[in-house]
Structures are given as C-alpha cells and as structure tokens.
Amino acid sequence: MASWASQMGQKIGQKVSSPEFRQYLMSTHFWGPVANWGLPLAAIADFKKDPELISGKMTAALSVYSLLFMRFAWMVQPRNYLLFACHFTNEGAQLTQAYRFLQHHHFGGDKTKQLVQEKVPQENLKVALDPKA
C-alpha cells in the first residue's frame, strides 16, 4: 500500500516539475480561467442578498456570456476544462439569480414580503425576538 502511494507521489512530482506543466502555468490557458473565477464566486456570494438588488439585464447578459464561453472552452484545442468548469459554475449561479429575480419581481415575491410585514407589526416582532423587551 505504501509503495503504491509513493509511486503515485513520484508520478505527480514528475508531472508537476515537467516543462510542459510549467509552460501551462505561465499561459493564458491557465490564468484566464483563474481570473474568471471571480464571476461565479461573486454570484454565489450574492445568493444571501436581497433579490431587489438583482439586475435582470445583467444576469441575462452573464448567462449568455457563460454559455458562449462554455462552448469556446469545449471547442478550443486543447480543451480548456478549467475555463469550462468556471463558466459551468457561473451559468448555474446566474440561472439561480435569474430565478430569484423572476420570483421577486414577477411572481409575487415582493408582495409576500409586504404581506408578512403588514401582518406582523414591528413592535410584536421585537418583543418576540428579544425576551428582555
């Protein structure tokens, strides 16, 4: 078992220290997708924010952008799996944001929030949340 792990470690070490791998690390094939990961990470971080802040036009634009670049990452030779993964993640995040936008603005999400606020006065809510009050 230990020899298998050491052989695997040696193979990985040889691969990482090879000139091809170092050339890959210094290319736009690697750093472009790494820089692009800011888009899906920001969209995922925005899941907790109020849907009132979501721009429907920007969400649609980013969704189309990610679809186009997923195709590009798949068609370019050699295939850029890192770029594909980045845009696949971003596409999922943008579709989630689009759902939240539509739910809030077109399917009554904002009205439900208003009804809850009207039914529960703020004084009662404060007493319910703070037993000292």
A tleap script that builds the chain and sets N, CA, C and O, in Angstrom:
source leaprc.protein.ff14SB
mol = sequence {
  NMET ALA SER TRP ALA SER GLN MET GLY GLN
  LYS ILE GLY GLN LYS VAL SER SER PRO GLU
  PHE ARG GLN TYR LEU MET SER THR HIE PHE
  TRP GLY PRO VAL ALA ASN TRP GLY LEU PRO
  LEU ALA ALA ILE ALA ASP PHE LYS LYS ASP
  PRO GLU LEU ILE SER GLY LYS MET THR ALA
  ALA LEU SER VAL TYR SER LEU LEU PHE MET
  ARG PHE ALA TRP MET VAL GLN PRO ARG ASN
  TYR LEU LEU PHE ALA CYS HIE PHE THR ASN
  GLU GLY ALA GLN LEU THR GLN ALA TYR ARG
  PHE LEU GLN HIE HIE HIE PHE GLY GLY ASP
  LYS THR LYS GLN LEU VAL GLN GLU LYS VAL
  PRO GLN GLU ASN LEU LYS VAL ALA LEU ASP
  PRO LYS CALA
}
set mol.1.N position { 0.831 -1.197 0.000 }
set mol.1.CA position { 0.000 0.000 0.000 }
set mol.1.C position { 0.869 1.253 0.000 }
set mol.1.O position { 0.584 2.209 -0.721 }
set mol.2.N position { 1.915 1.248 0.797 }
set mol.2.CA position { 2.799 2.407 0.889 }
set mol.2.C position { 3.563 2.604 -0.418 }
set mol.2.O position { 3.813 3.736 -0.834 }
set mol.3.N position { 3.932 1.496 -1.063 }
set mol.3.CA position { 4.672 1.635 -2.318 }
set mol.3.C position { 3.788 2.237 -3.415 }
set mol.3.O position { 4.263 2.994 -4.261 }
set mol.4.N position { 2.495 1.891 -3.388 }
set mol.4.CA position { 1.558 2.457 -4.355 }
set mol.4.C position { 1.464 3.978 -4.171 }
set mol.4.O position { 1.476 4.731 -5.144 }
set mol.5.N position { 1.370 4.416 -2.915 }
set mol.5.CA position { 1.272 5.845 -2.624 }
set mol.5.C position { 2.556 6.562 -3.018 }
set mol.5.O position { 2.505 7.671 -3.550 }
set mol.6.N position { 3.705 5.946 -2.763 }
set mol.6.CA position { 4.969 6.605 -3.122 }
set mol.6.C position { 5.129 6.675 -4.637 }
set mol.6.O position { 5.636 7.666 -5.163 }
set mol.7.N position { 4.695 5.616 -5.348 }
set mol.7.CA position { 4.756 5.651 -6.809 }
set mol.7.C position { 3.860 6.746 -7.370 }
set mol.7.O position { 4.236 7.456 -8.302 }
set mol.8.N position { 2.664 6.873 -6.787 }
set mol.8.CA position { 1.731 7.913 -7.232 }
set mol.8.C position { 2.329 9.287 -6.945 }
set mol.8.O position { 2.243 10.184 -7.784 }
set mol.9.N position { 2.924 9.460 -5.790 }
set mol.9.CA position { 3.555 10.730 -5.439 }
set mol.9.C position { 4.685 11.086 -6.389 }
set mol.9.O position { 4.840 12.244 -6.778 }
set mol.10.N position { 5.480 10.075 -6.763 }
set mol.10.CA position { 6.579 10.315 -7.698 }
set mol.10.C position { 6.056 10.719 -9.077 }
set mol.10.O position { 6.603 11.615 -9.720 }
set mol.11.N position { 4.994 10.050 -9.521 }
set mol.11.CA position { 4.418 10.383 -10.831 }
set mol.11.C position { 3.865 11.808 -10.840 }
set mol.11.O position { 4.050 12.550 -11.805 }
set mol.12.N position { 3.189 12.177 -9.761 }
set mol.12.CA position { 2.658 13.546 -9.672 }
set mol.12.C position { 3.797 14.544 -9.624 }
set mol.12.O position { 3.733 15.586 -10.277 }
set mol.13.N position { 4.835 14.247 -8.867 }
set mol.13.CA position { 6.001 15.128 -8.789 }
set mol.13.C position { 6.671 15.318 -10.135 }
set mol.13.O position { 7.068 16.429 -10.486 }
set mol.14.N position { 6.799 14.222 -10.900 }
set mol.14.CA position { 7.398 14.313 -12.231 }
set mol.14.C position { 6.531 15.166 -13.161 }
set mol.14.O position { 7.037 15.969 -13.944 }
set mol.15.N position { 5.224 14.974 -13.056 }
set mol.15.CA position { 4.299 15.731 -13.919 }
set mol.15.C position { 4.370 17.221 -13.602 }
set mol.15.O position { 4.430 18.045 -14.515 }
set mol.16.N position { 4.364 17.579 -12.303 }
set mol.16.CA position { 4.373 18.981 -11.901 }
set mol.16.C position { 5.702 19.648 -12.242 }
set mol.16.O position { 5.733 20.836 -12.563 }
set mol.17.N position { 6.782 18.909 -12.175 }
set mol.17.CA position { 8.087 19.512 -12.460 }
set mol.17.C position { 8.442 19.481 -13.944 }
set mol.17.O position { 9.519 19.942 -14.324 }
set mol.18.N position { 7.571 18.952 -14.780 }
set mol.18.CA position { 7.864 18.876 -16.214 }
set mol.18.C position { 7.773 20.263 -16.856 }
set mol.18.O position { 7.030 21.124 -16.385 }
set mol.19.N position { 8.531 20.470 -17.928 }
set mol.19.CA position { 8.478 21.767 -18.636 }
set mol.19.C position { 7.094 22.073 -19.214 }
set mol.19.O position { 6.692 23.235 -19.275 }
set mol.20.N position { 6.369 21.045 -19.634 }
set mol.20.CA position { 5.027 21.262 -20.197 }
set mol.20.C position { 4.081 21.841 -19.142 }
set mol.20.O position { 3.303 22.751 -19.429 }
set mol.21.N position { 4.153 21.305 -17.919 }
set mol.21.CA position { 3.275 21.793 -16.859 }
set mol.21.C position { 3.638 23.220 -16.469 }
set mol.21.O position { 2.756 24.054 -16.264 }
set mol.22.N position { 4.933 23.500 -16.365 }
set mol.22.CA position { 5.349 24.878 -16.046 }
set mol.22.C position { 4.939 25.842 -17.148 }
set mol.22.O position { 4.557 26.977 -16.863 }
set mol.23.N position { 5.012 25.408 -18.402 }
set mol.23.CA position { 4.573 26.246 -19.515 }
set mol.23.C position { 3.067 26.491 -19.424 }
set mol.23.O position { 2.601 27.596 -19.703 }
set mol.24.N position { 2.301 25.463 -19.034 }
set mol.24.CA position { 0.861 25.613 -18.862 }
set mol.24.C position { 0.545 26.623 -17.761 }
set mol.24.O position { -0.363 27.441 -17.912 }
set mol.25.N position { 1.286 26.571 -16.658 }
set mol.25.CA position { 1.045 27.510 -15.553 }
set mol.25.C position { 1.347 28.956 -15.942 }
set mol.25.O position { 0.820 29.885 -15.329 }
set mol.26.N position { 2.181 29.151 -16.946 }
set mol.26.CA position { 2.536 30.508 -17.371 }
set mol.26.C position { 1.741 30.957 -18.596 }
set mol.26.O position { 2.093 31.947 -19.236 }
set mol.27.N position { 0.672 30.233 -18.923 }
set mol.27.CA position { -0.097 30.579 -20.119 }
set mol.27.C position { -1.448 31.195 -19.760 }
set mol.27.O position { -1.906 31.115 -18.620 }
set mol.28.N position { -2.065 31.803 -20.755 }
set mol.28.CA position { -3.416 32.341 -20.563 }
set mol.28.C position { -4.437 31.216 -20.490 }
set mol.28.O position { -5.564 31.425 -20.040 }
set mol.29.N position { -4.051 30.026 -20.928 }
set mol.29.CA position { -4.931 28.861 -20.826 }
set mol.29.C position { -5.207 28.523 -19.363 }
set mol.29.O position { -6.224 27.909 -19.040 }
set mol.30.N position { -4.291 28.930 -18.481 }
set mol.30.CA position { -4.463 28.703 -17.046 }
set mol.30.C position { -4.935 29.959 -16.327 }
set mol.30.O position { -5.921 29.915 -15.592 }
set mol.31.N position { -4.241 31.084 -16.531 }
set mol.31.CA position { -4.535 32.299 -15.752 }
set mol.31.C position { -5.839 32.980 -16.152 }
set mol.31.O position { -6.454 33.651 -15.322 }
set mol.32.N position { -6.276 32.827 -17.395 }
set mol.32.CA position { -7.571 33.386 -17.803 }
set mol.32.C position { -8.714 32.799 -16.987 }
set mol.32.O position { -9.497 33.549 -16.403 }
set mol.33.N position { -8.827 31.472 -16.933 }
set mol.33.CA position { -9.889 30.884 -16.114 }
set mol.33.C position { -9.733 31.180 -14.623 }
set mol.33.O position { -10.728 31.368 -13.923 }
set mol.34.N position { -8.508 31.223 -14.139 }
set mol.34.CA position { -8.310 31.525 -12.709 }
set mol.34.C position { -8.868 32.910 -12.394 }
set mol.34.O position { -9.557 33.091 -11.390 }
set mol.35.N position { -8.572 33.889 -13.252 }
set mol.35.CA position { -9.093 35.243 -13.040 }
set mol.35.C position { -10.610 35.283 -13.207 }
set mol.35.O position { -11.292 36.066 -12.546 }
set mol.36.N position { -11.132 34.440 -14.088 }
set mol.36.CA position { -12.568 34.407 -14.356 }
set mol.36.C position { -13.379 33.846 -13.196 }
set mol.36.O position { -14.586 34.078 -13.134 }
set mol.37.N position { -12.759 33.119 -12.282 }
set mol.37.CA position { -13.493 32.521 -11.164 }
set mol.37.C position { -14.115 33.572 -10.259 }
set mol.37.O position { -14.961 33.238 -9.430 }
set mol.38.N position { -13.722 34.827 -10.394 }
set mol.38.CA position { -14.347 35.895 -9.607 }
set mol.38.C position { -15.830 36.052 -9.919 }
set mol.38.O position { -16.612 36.407 -9.037 }
set mol.39.N position { -16.227 35.792 -11.165 }
set mol.39.CA position { -17.638 35.938 -11.548 }
set mol.39.C position { -18.555 34.953 -10.824 }
set mol.39.O position { -19.516 35.385 -10.188 }
set mol.40.N position { -18.296 33.647 -10.899 }
set mol.40.CA position { -19.207 32.745 -10.190 }
set mol.40.C position { -19.124 32.881 -8.676 }
set mol.40.O position { -20.127 32.713 -7.982 }
set mol.41.N position { -17.940 33.182 -8.159 }
set mol.41.CA position { -17.819 33.349 -6.709 }
set mol.41.C position { -18.632 34.548 -6.227 }
set mol.41.O position { -19.265 34.483 -5.173 }
set mol.42.N position { -18.620 35.640 -6.991 }
set mol.42.CA position { -19.429 36.813 -6.626 }
set mol.42.C position { -20.913 36.502 -6.722 }
set mol.42.O position { -21.689 36.917 -5.862 }
set mol.43.N position { -21.317 35.778 -7.758 }
set mol.43.CA position { -22.736 35.428 -7.919 }
set mol.43.C position { -23.199 34.513 -6.786 }
set mol.43.O position { -24.314 34.658 -6.286 }
set mol.44.N position { -22.355 33.584 -6.388 }
set mol.44.CA position { -22.708 32.688 -5.290 }
set mol.44.C position { -22.792 33.464 -3.981 }
set mol.44.O position { -23.674 33.203 -3.162 }
set mol.45.N position { -21.888 34.411 -3.778 }
set mol.45.CA position { -21.926 35.232 -2.564 }
set mol.45.C position { -23.189 36.091 -2.518 }
set mol.45.O position { -23.672 36.423 -1.436 }
set mol.46.N position { -23.725 36.451 -3.679 }
set mol.46.CA position { -24.933 37.283 -3.743 }
set mol.46.C position { -26.222 36.516 -3.460 }
set mol.46.O position { -27.287 37.125 -3.370 }
set mol.47.N position { -26.149 35.195 -3.318 }
set mol.47.CA position { -27.354 34.414 -3.026 }
set mol.47.C position { -28.020 34.864 -1.739 }
set mol.47.O position { -29.239 34.760 -1.604 }
set mol.48.N position { -27.241 35.362 -0.796 }
set mol.48.CA position { -27.781 35.760 0.507 }
set mol.48.C position { -28.348 37.178 0.501 }
set mol.48.O position { -29.024 37.578 1.448 }
set mol.49.N position { -28.080 37.931 -0.549 }
set mol.49.CA position { -28.534 39.321 -0.600 }
set mol.49.C position { -29.994 39.412 -1.045 }
set mol.49.O position { -30.555 38.465 -1.595 }
set mol.50.N position { -30.581 40.555 -0.795 }
set mol.50.CA position { -31.975 40.809 -1.148 }
set mol.50.C position { -32.155 40.730 -2.670 }
set mol.50.O position { -31.365 41.323 -3.405 }
set mol.51.N position { -33.175 40.014 -3.159 }
set mol.51.CA position { -33.391 39.907 -4.605 }
set mol.51.C position { -33.724 41.239 -5.268 }
set mol.51.O position { -33.663 41.353 -6.493 }
set mol.52.N position { -34.075 42.244 -4.474 }
set mol.52.CA position { -34.345 43.580 -5.014 }
set mol.52.C position { -33.100 44.149 -5.707 }
set mol.52.O position { -33.220 44.979 -6.608 }
set mol.53.N position { -31.908 43.706 -5.291 }
set mol.53.CA position { -30.654 44.227 -5.827 }
set mol.53.C position { -30.239 43.578 -7.148 }
set mol.53.O position { -29.317 44.062 -7.805 }
set mol.54.N position { -30.898 42.500 -7.544 }
set mol.54.CA position { -30.509 41.757 -8.750 }
set mol.54.C position { -30.934 42.521 -10.002 }
set mol.54.O position { -32.075 42.969 -10.111 }
set mol.55.N position { -30.004 42.662 -10.941 }
set mol.55.CA position { -30.303 43.270 -12.230 }
set mol.55.C position { -30.651 42.155 -13.220 }
set mol.55.O position { -29.819 41.297 -13.514 }
set mol.56.N position { -31.863 42.173 -13.723 }
set mol.56.CA position { -32.294 41.151 -14.672 }
set mol.56.C position { -31.497 41.189 -15.961 }
set mol.56.O position { -31.152 40.143 -16.510 }
set mol.57.N position { -31.201 42.386 -16.450 }
set mol.57.CA position { -30.448 42.521 -17.707 }
set mol.57.C position { -29.018 42.005 -17.546 }
set mol.57.O position { -28.501 41.315 -18.424 }
set mol.58.N position { -28.385 42.339 -16.429 }
set mol.58.CA position { -27.003 41.889 -16.216 }
set mol.58.C position { -26.952 40.378 -16.016 }
set mol.58.O position { -26.031 39.714 -16.490 }
set mol.59.N position { -27.935 39.845 -15.319 }
set mol.59.CA position { -27.988 38.401 -15.111 }
set mol.59.C position { -28.154 37.682 -16.442 }
set mol.59.O position { -27.494 36.672 -16.688 }
set mol.60.N position { -29.030 38.195 -17.304 }
set mol.60.CA position { -29.216 37.594 -18.630 }
set mol.60.C position { -27.933 37.691 -19.453 }
set mol.60.O position { -27.554 36.731 -20.123 }
set mol.61.N position { -27.268 38.836 -19.407 }
set mol.61.CA position { -26.028 39.019 -20.168 }
set mol.61.C position { -24.944 38.053 -19.685 }
set mol.61.O position { -24.248 37.449 -20.502 }
set mol.62.N position { -24.794 37.904 -18.371 }
set mol.62.CA position { -23.782 36.994 -17.839 }
set mol.62.C position { -24.122 35.538 -18.139 }
set mol.62.O position { -23.224 34.713 -18.307 }
set mol.63.N position { -25.393 35.225 -18.206 }
set mol.63.CA position { -25.801 33.865 -18.543 }
set mol.63.C position { -25.437 33.532 -19.988 }
set mol.63.O position { -24.897 32.462 -20.266 }
set mol.64.N position { -25.733 34.449 -20.901 }
set mol.64.CA position { -25.382 34.242 -22.313 }
set mol.64.C position { -23.863 34.193 -22.475 }
set mol.64.O position { -23.337 33.357 -23.210 }
set mol.65.N position { -23.165 35.090 -21.786 }
set mol.65.CA position { -21.694 35.124 -21.817 }
set mol.65.C position { -21.114 33.775 -21.402 }
set mol.65.O position { -20.216 33.251 -22.061 }
set mol.66.N position { -21.630 33.215 -20.309 }
set mol.66.CA position { -21.096 31.944 -19.832 }
set mol.66.C position { -21.428 30.795 -20.779 }
set mol.66.O position { -20.618 29.887 -20.966 }
set mol.67.N position { -22.616 30.832 -21.373 }
set mol.67.CA position { -22.948 29.793 -22.357 }
set mol.67.C position { -21.982 29.837 -23.545 }
set mol.67.O position { -21.502 28.799 -24.000 }
set mol.68.N position { -21.705 31.040 -24.040 }
set mol.68.CA position { -20.793 31.174 -25.181 }
set mol.68.C position { -19.380 30.713 -24.830 }
set mol.68.O position { -18.732 30.032 -25.624 }
set mol.69.N position { -18.908 31.081 -23.647 }
set mol.69.CA position { -17.548 30.705 -23.284 }
set mol.69.C position { -17.443 29.246 -22.872 }
set mol.69.O position { -16.356 28.674 -22.949 }
set mol.70.N position { -18.539 28.617 -22.435 }
set mol.70.CA position { -18.502 27.165 -22.222 }
set mol.70.C position { -18.276 26.467 -23.557 }
set mol.70.O position { -17.488 25.526 -23.650 }
set mol.71.N position { -18.972 26.935 -24.590 }
set mol.71.CA position { -18.790 26.351 -25.914 }
set mol.71.C position { -17.364 26.578 -26.411 }
set mol.71.O position { -16.736 25.669 -26.955 }
set mol.72.N position { -16.855 27.806 -26.217 }
set mol.72.CA position { -15.488 28.106 -26.632 }
set mol.72.C position { -14.501 27.183 -25.927 }
set mol.72.O position { -13.618 26.611 -26.566 }
set mol.73.N position { -14.649 27.036 -24.603 }
set mol.73.CA position { -13.717 26.210 -23.823 }
set mol.73.C position { -13.761 24.758 -24.281 }
set mol.73.O position { -12.756 24.051 -24.204 }
set mol.74.N position { -14.911 24.313 -24.755 }
set mol.74.CA position { -15.048 22.939 -25.211 }
set mol.74.C position { -14.470 22.765 -26.622 }
set mol.74.O position { -13.895 21.721 -26.927 }
set mol.75.N position { -14.618 23.771 -27.473 }
set mol.75.CA position { -14.204 23.640 -28.868 }
set mol.75.C position { -12.723 23.943 -29.106 }
set mol.75.O position { -12.137 23.418 -30.053 }
set mol.76.N position { -12.112 24.775 -28.268 }
set mol.76.CA position { -10.708 25.128 -28.462 }
set mol.76.C position { -9.847 23.873 -28.256 }
set mol.76.O position { -10.176 23.002 -27.452 }
set mol.77.N position { -8.753 23.807 -28.991 }
set mol.77.CA position { -7.853 22.665 -28.861 }
set mol.77.C position { -6.516 23.123 -28.304 }
set mol.77.O position { -5.928 24.040 -28.878 }
set mol.78.N position { -6.009 22.565 -27.258 }
set mol.78.CA position { -6.623 21.531 -26.428 }
set mol.78.C position { -7.770 22.110 -25.597 }
set mol.78.O position { -7.789 23.303 -25.294 }
set mol.79.N position { -8.711 21.261 -25.240 }
set mol.79.CA position { -9.876 21.709 -24.473 }
set mol.79.C position { -9.429 22.329 -23.156 }
set mol.79.O position { -8.522 21.840 -22.482 }
set mol.80.N position { -10.102 23.422 -22.819 }
set mol.80.CA position { -9.769 24.129 -21.585 }
set mol.80.C position { -10.812 23.768 -20.524 }
set mol.80.O position { -11.830 24.446 -20.384 }
set mol.81.N position { -10.549 22.707 -19.790 }
set mol.81.CA position { -11.500 22.215 -18.799 }
set mol.81.C position { -11.658 23.176 -17.626 }
set mol.81.O position { -12.736 23.263 -17.038 }
set mol.82.N position { -10.608 23.886 -17.286 }
set mol.82.CA position { -10.677 24.848 -16.193 }
set mol.82.C position { -11.630 26.000 -16.555 }
set mol.82.O position { -12.443 26.421 -15.732 }
set mol.83.N position { -11.524 26.495 -17.774 }
set mol.83.CA position { -12.433 27.550 -18.238 }
set mol.83.C position { -13.865 27.024 -18.335 }
set mol.83.O position { -14.812 27.729 -17.987 }
set mol.84.N position { -14.021 25.799 -18.803 }
set mol.84.CA position { -15.349 25.206 -18.906 }
set mol.84.C position { -15.987 25.086 -17.523 }
set mol.84.O position { -17.160 25.419 -17.353 }
set mol.85.N position { -15.233 24.616 -16.546 }
set mol.85.CA position { -15.762 24.466 -15.183 }
set mol.85.C position { -16.164 25.806 -14.594 }
set mol.85.O position { -17.189 25.915 -13.920 }
set mol.86.N position { -15.359 26.824 -14.849 }
set mol.86.CA position { -15.653 28.167 -14.352 }
set mol.86.C position { -16.980 28.664 -14.919 }
set mol.86.O position { -17.831 29.146 -14.170 }
set mol.87.N position { -17.160 28.553 -16.208 }
set mol.87.CA position { -18.381 29.066 -16.831 }
set mol.87.C position { -19.589 28.165 -16.573 }
set mol.87.O position { -20.722 28.645 -16.557 }
set mol.88.N position { -19.365 26.885 -16.374 }
set mol.88.CA position { -20.454 25.992 -15.983 }
set mol.88.C position { -20.981 26.404 -14.604 }
set mol.88.O position { -22.191 26.467 -14.383 }
set mol.89.N position { -20.068 26.679 -13.695 }
set mol.89.CA position { -20.448 27.137 -12.353 }
set mol.89.C position { -21.154 28.480 -12.428 }
set mol.89.O position { -22.170 28.690 -11.765 }
set mol.90.N position { -20.619 29.389 -13.234 }
set mol.90.CA position { -21.235 30.704 -13.366 }
set mol.90.C position { -22.624 30.603 -13.990 }
set mol.90.O position { -23.532 31.336 -13.597 }
set mol.91.N position { -22.797 29.714 -14.945 }
set mol.91.CA position { -24.114 29.539 -15.573 }
set mol.91.C position { -25.134 29.090 -14.528 }
set mol.91.O position { -26.252 29.603 -14.492 }
set mol.92.N position { -24.760 28.157 -13.697 }
set mol.92.CA position { -25.660 27.714 -12.631 }
set mol.92.C position { -25.986 28.833 -11.657 }
set mol.92.O position { -27.133 28.984 -11.234 }
set mol.93.N position { -24.979 29.615 -11.302 }
set mol.93.CA position { -25.196 30.733 -10.372 }
set mol.93.C position { -26.092 31.797 -11.002 }
set mol.93.O position { -26.966 32.345 -10.330 }
set mol.94.N position { -25.883 32.094 -12.284 }
set mol.94.CA position { -26.699 33.113 -12.950 }
set mol.94.C position { -28.141 32.638 -13.130 }
set mol.94.O position { -29.070 33.439 -13.025 }
set mol.95.N position { -28.336 31.364 -13.397 }
set mol.95.CA position { -29.694 30.844 -13.514 }
set mol.95.C position { -30.412 30.892 -12.165 }
set mol.95.O position { -31.616 31.143 -12.107 }
set mol.96.N position { -29.678 30.653 -11.092 }
set mol.96.CA position { -30.252 30.779 -9.750 }
set mol.96.C position { -30.643 32.230 -9.476 }
set mol.96.O position { -31.715 32.496 -8.932 }
set mol.97.N position { -29.772 33.165 -9.853 }
set mol.97.CA position { -30.077 34.582 -9.669 }
set mol.97.C position { -31.269 34.996 -10.534 }
set mol.97.O position { -32.099 35.798 -10.104 }
set mol.98.N position { -31.356 34.451 -11.751 }
set mol.98.CA position { -32.491 34.769 -12.627 }
set mol.98.C position { -33.791 34.257 -12.011 }
set mol.98.O position { -34.814 34.938 -12.077 }
set mol.99.N position { -33.762 33.081 -11.423 }
set mol.99.CA position { -34.944 32.547 -10.744 }
set mol.99.C position { -35.355 33.460 -9.595 }
set mol.99.O position { -36.535 33.772 -9.433 }
set mol.100.N position { -34.381 33.885 -8.799 }
set mol.100.CA position { -34.675 34.778 -7.680 }
set mol.100.C position { -35.247 36.106 -8.167 }
set mol.100.O position { -36.171 36.646 -7.558 }
set mol.101.N position { -34.702 36.631 -9.262 }
set mol.101.CA position { -35.185 37.890 -9.839 }
set mol.101.C position { -36.631 37.749 -10.296 }
set mol.101.O position { -37.483 38.574 -9.969 }
set mol.102.N position { -36.895 36.688 -11.060 }
set mol.102.CA position { -38.259 36.478 -11.569 }
set mol.102.C position { -39.240 36.225 -10.431 }
set mol.102.O position { -40.356 36.745 -10.446 }
set mol.103.N position { -38.839 35.443 -9.463 }
set mol.103.CA position { -39.705 35.159 -8.323 }
set mol.103.C position { -40.051 36.443 -7.581 }
set mol.103.O position { -41.198 36.641 -7.182 }
set mol.104.N position { -39.081 37.303 -7.397 }
set mol.104.CA position { -39.291 38.532 -6.638 }
set mol.104.C position { -40.106 39.570 -7.421 }
set mol.104.O position { -41.042 40.163 -6.883 }
set mol.105.N position { -39.750 39.786 -8.685 }
set mol.105.CA position { -40.352 40.875 -9.454 }
set mol.105.C position { -41.612 40.484 -10.235 }
set mol.105.O position { -42.457 41.337 -10.506 }
set mol.106.N position { -41.745 39.216 -10.595 }
set mol.106.CA position { -42.850 38.844 -11.485 }
set mol.106.C position { -43.814 37.806 -10.914 }
set mol.106.O position { -44.931 37.663 -11.411 }
set mol.107.N position { -43.400 37.088 -9.889 }
set mol.107.CA position { -44.259 36.036 -9.354 }
set mol.107.C position { -44.647 36.266 -7.903 }
set mol.107.O position { -44.954 35.317 -7.181 }
set mol.108.N position { -44.636 37.516 -7.475 }
set mol.108.CA position { -45.186 37.869 -6.175 }
set mol.108.C position { -44.281 37.764 -4.980 }
set mol.108.O position { -44.763 37.841 -3.850 }
set mol.109.N position { -42.994 37.593 -5.172 }
set mol.109.CA position { -42.094 37.501 -4.034 }
set mol.109.C position { -42.070 38.762 -3.199 }
set mol.109.O position { -42.007 38.686 -1.972 }
set mol.110.N position { -42.120 39.939 -3.846 }
set mol.110.CA position { -42.104 41.200 -3.105 }
set mol.110.C position { -43.439 41.426 -2.389 }
set mol.110.O position { -43.464 42.017 -1.310 }
set mol.111.N position { -44.542 40.966 -2.973 }
set mol.111.CA position { -45.851 41.130 -2.332 }
set mol.111.C position { -45.963 40.245 -1.098 }
set mol.111.O position { -46.553 40.656 -0.098 }
set mol.112.N position { -45.419 39.063 -1.151 }
set mol.112.CA position { -45.428 38.167 0.012 }
set mol.112.C position { -44.653 38.797 1.159 }
set mol.112.O position { -45.079 38.733 2.312 }
set mol.113.N position { -43.531 39.397 0.845 }
set mol.113.CA position { -42.723 40.058 1.871 }
set mol.113.C position { -43.501 41.213 2.504 }
set mol.113.O position { -43.443 41.404 3.719 }
set mol.114.N position { -44.226 41.980 1.695 }
set mol.114.CA position { -45.025 43.087 2.216 }
set mol.114.C position { -46.159 42.578 3.097 }
set mol.114.O position { -46.438 43.165 4.143 }
set mol.115.N position { -46.816 41.495 2.691 }
set mol.115.CA position { -47.905 40.939 3.491 }
set mol.115.C position { -47.415 40.467 4.852 }
set mol.115.O position { -48.086 40.676 5.862 }
set mol.116.N position { -46.273 39.846 4.883 }
set mol.116.CA position { -45.720 39.384 6.157 }
set mol.116.C position { -45.403 40.582 7.045 }
set mol.116.O position { -45.676 40.547 8.245 }
set mol.117.N position { -44.835 41.631 6.478 }
set mol.117.CA position { -44.509 42.818 7.266 }
set mol.117.C position { -45.771 43.511 7.777 }
set mol.117.O position { -45.765 44.062 8.878 }
set mol.118.N position { -46.854 43.490 6.994 }
set mol.118.CA position { -48.100 44.120 7.427 }
set mol.118.C position { -48.787 43.313 8.521 }
set mol.118.O position { -49.370 43.893 9.438 }
set mol.119.N position { -48.729 41.996 8.443 }
set mol.119.CA position { -49.408 41.147 9.417 }
set mol.119.C position { -48.687 41.112 10.761 }
set mol.119.O position { -49.326 40.950 11.801 }
set mol.120.N position { -47.376 41.261 10.751 }
set mol.120.CA position { -46.608 41.203 11.993 }
set mol.120.C position { -46.038 42.593 12.258 }
set mol.120.O position { -45.017 42.953 11.671 }
set mol.121.N position { -46.661 43.371 13.115 }
set mol.121.CA position { -46.118 44.689 13.421 }
set mol.121.C position { -44.718 44.571 14.023 }
set mol.121.O position { -44.394 43.598 14.704 }
set mol.122.N position { -43.905 45.585 13.756 }
set mol.122.CA position { -42.522 45.559 14.198 }
set mol.122.C position { -42.400 45.484 15.722 }
set mol.122.O position { -41.451 44.883 16.227 }
set mol.123.N position { -43.350 46.088 16.475 }
set mol.123.CA position { -43.281 46.047 17.933 }
set mol.123.C position { -43.423 44.608 18.428 }
set mol.123.O position { -42.690 44.180 19.319 }
set mol.124.N position { -44.369 43.863 17.847 }
set mol.124.CA position { -44.572 42.477 18.236 }
set mol.124.C position { -43.364 41.615 17.865 }
set mol.124.O position { -42.970 40.716 18.608 }
set mol.125.N position { -42.797 41.908 16.717 }
set mol.125.CA position { -41.634 41.157 16.288 }
set mol.125.C position { -40.465 41.395 17.232 }
set mol.125.O position { -39.734 40.462 17.563 }
set mol.126.N position { -40.286 42.631 17.664 }
set mol.126.CA position { -39.189 42.962 18.553 }
set mol.126.C position { -39.378 42.236 19.899 }
set mol.126.O position { -38.414 41.713 20.458 }
set mol.127.N position { -40.583 42.205 20.406 }
set mol.127.CA position { -40.853 41.533 21.682 }
set mol.127.C position { -40.629 40.030 21.534 }
set mol.127.O position { -40.088 39.392 22.438 }
set mol.128.N position { -41.038 39.465 20.411 }
set mol.128.CA position { -40.889 38.039 20.200 }
set mol.128.C position { -39.423 37.648 20.085 }
set mol.128.O position { -39.043 36.566 20.533 }
set mol.129.N position { -38.592 38.503 19.494 }
set mol.129.CA position { -37.179 38.175 19.302 }
set mol.129.C position { -36.317 38.522 20.513 }
set mol.129.O position { -35.277 37.901 20.726 }
set mol.130.N position { -36.735 39.503 21.303 }
set mol.130.CA position { -35.946 39.955 22.451 }
set mol.130.C position { -36.766 39.775 23.723 }
set mol.130.O position { -37.625 40.609 24.008 }
set mol.131.N position { -36.533 38.724 24.491 }
set mol.131.CA position { -37.346 38.476 25.687 }
set mol.131.C position { -37.171 39.514 26.767 }
set mol.131.O position { -38.014 39.606 27.659 }
set mol.132.N position { -36.102 40.308 26.726 }
set mol.132.CA position { -35.855 41.335 27.743 }
set mol.132.C position { -36.750 42.560 27.543 }
set mol.132.O position { -36.987 43.318 28.483 }
set mol.133.N position { -37.248 42.752 26.313 }
set mol.133.CA position { -38.040 43.949 25.995 }
set mol.133.C position { -39.412 43.912 26.620 }
set mol.133.O position { -40.196 44.845 26.445 }
savepdb mol mol.pdb
quit
